[in-house]
Amino acid sequence: MFGRMTSTAPVSMNFGLLLLRVGIGLSMVAFHGYDKITGGPEQWASIGTHMSLLGITFVPVFWGFMAAFAEFVCSILLVLGPLFRMAALLLAFNMFMATLVHLNLPADSPAAGWSGASHAIELMTVYIALFFTGPGRYAFKLGRVR
């Protein structure tokens, strides 16, 4: 029974990609994206100020909304499959920014440094890998199942 699912056959690789997409995507929606997308302009402005780490200081509400959008909407796209690579790329960039934020926190902060940034680095790696692999066979694409 498990032989076919654990082989390198396309069905097991596609099932593995589906499991990864659903697990990572729903986790991001539930634990990060929902609170940010419903946080509103005040929270978006606070999040958006982190773009100053790249020298971007204008319209922080927009950048904060885009971070919330990535974590919520792009995670849903990751689960379902449409616009998959664009969603994975935006999520990878979001995790790059989260890494920079953790690395720039005051040293006495419990979330500072490499250990504080490790979760964002791990997720960034997953999103970059998913960008290259694609969604697999079990994904919706432009109104149809692939």
Salt bridges, closest charged atoms under 4 A:
GLU71 OE1 - LYS36 NZ 2.92
